[in-house]
Amino acid sequence: MRTDNEKPLNNTGEGPYLLIEDRLKKLRSEDRYRFLRRVDTAQEARITLDGASVLLFCSNNYLGLANHPELQAAACEAVNRFGCGSGASRLISGNMSLHEQLEEELARFKQYPSCILFGSGYAANVGILSSLMETGDVIFSDSLNHASIIDGCRLSRADVKIYRHGDTDHLASLMEEATGYRKRLIVTDTLFSMDGDLAPLPDLVRVARRYDSMLMLDEAHAVGVMGDNGRGAAEYFGLDDAADISVGTLGKALGSFGAFAVCRPEIREYLVNHARSLIYSTSLPPPVLAAALKALEILQAEPERRARLAENSDRLARGIRALGFSVPEPVTPIQSVVMGEEAKAMSLCEQLLLRGVYAQGIRPPTVPPETSRIRFSLMATHTDKDIRDALDALSSSLAALSSPSLLRAGE
Ligand SMILES: Cc1ncc(COP(=O)(O)O)c(C=O)c1O
């Protein structure tokens, strides 16, 4: 007879596994079940997705740098010289000359006195917010901020006040009420990742100054994309150095991986001593650093990539508006077609795929209930024809959704 200690480890169907299966069933019944699609090619305008050739309209490879030959060559050279991995956290033996070089270049690019790298944008937001803000402090956070900001706020043990999306009057009224705190910090995405709109930075800066609050910007989607020199939304508004901390990622427009924060040297020093996602995590590996350095060079030397991305964004926005959907001003490379219910957004995603266009459906909890959508992301590498084809596919997919017979035929 088998004793409890000898039970097989794979006890599917029992105890915790039943609960996990129940949660998955619930997600399926709510049309919120997620699954992974497989890409077999580089992040180009046309990819192979689960074996089919489709146009890619949901990559953050905004400037087309992820598989640029010069980035690939720089990464290979770094592997040959320094190896594949960094071996340890920055605070142990993992602080390599490439980390310091990239930090210097990023600080120069962003016109800040210092810069600190993180393993990812997620790790940056969580690490900065959870270390800088503590019990007795208060954080003011936009209601549509990215999940990594929300998680950083939760981990911080500071009080968190959520202001209505982009509503600086509401923010000011919350600031007015919030007295007796030691430190205050306003945190916001600059280019919102799901709606493609910009935070009202000039008003946010005014409120921050009036109420003696620090300001932290997450420029994840704006670096390389916004501003005459691609420094981000703060540059776009002429407010380059207005934030106390400005976060950017290396994995989106910069075509590599990882993230950074620019700030004053005291904050950098503080983060090196307190940010747990920095201290207790292996540092970025050499090929990723070398690719990011090369990307930064190309980004500054080839403004035409940004111009092309802007043209593509305008072209898609005109088409989406002509189909009756709204796209916020100023137009950015993130544009959503809001469908409302989860099932509708996912059906539209499947219809688009049938027509050879991949733009992912986005549902709660990533976006608020009743705002499920298809989110399009543009790249500088899309051609005029790619965008025309995407709009034709969108138009006929929407028509198919309102006509069940067409839906069945997938036409
Ligand atoms: C606004 C925002 N911040 C942070 C992140 C996280 O960046 P990373 O992908 O480098 O972890 C994302 C990622 O999508 C984002 O959209």
The ligand as a MOL file (V3000), in Angstrom:
LIG
                    3D

  0  0  0     0  0            999 V3000
M  V30 BEGIN CTAB
M  V30 COUNTS 16 16 0 0 0
M  V30 BEGIN ATOM
M  V30 1 C 4.5820 52.1110 -19.5660 0
M  V30 2 C 5.4180 50.8960 -19.3770 0
M  V30 3 N 6.3280 50.8810 -18.3830 0
M  V30 4 C 7.1170 49.8260 -18.1740 0
M  V30 5 C 7.0380 48.7110 -18.9690 0
M  V30 6 C 7.9140 47.5330 -18.6870 0
M  V30 7 O 9.0400 47.5760 -19.4860 0
M  V30 8 P 9.8670 46.2460 -19.7820 0
M  V30 9 O 9.1490 45.5610 -20.9010 0
M  V30 10 O 11.2300 46.7270 -20.1370 0
M  V30 11 O 9.8270 45.4260 -18.5260 0
M  V30 12 C 6.1410 48.6750 -20.0200 0
M  V30 13 C 6.0880 47.4660 -20.8840 0
M  V30 14 O 5.3130 47.2430 -21.7040 0
M  V30 15 C 5.3050 49.7930 -20.2380 0
M  V30 16 O 4.4010 49.7920 -21.2100 0
M  V30 END ATOM
M  V30 BEGIN BOND
M  V30 1 1 1 2
M  V30 2 1 2 3
M  V30 3 2 2 15
M  V30 4 2 3 4
M  V30 5 1 4 5
M  V30 6 1 5 6
M  V30 7 2 5 12
M  V30 8 1 6 7
M  V30 9 1 7 8
M  V30 10 2 8 9
M  V30 11 1 8 10
M  V30 12 1 8 11
M  V30 13 1 12 13
M  V30 14 1 12 15
M  V30 15 2 13 14
M  V30 16 1 15 16
M  V30 END BOND
M  V30 END CTAB
M  END
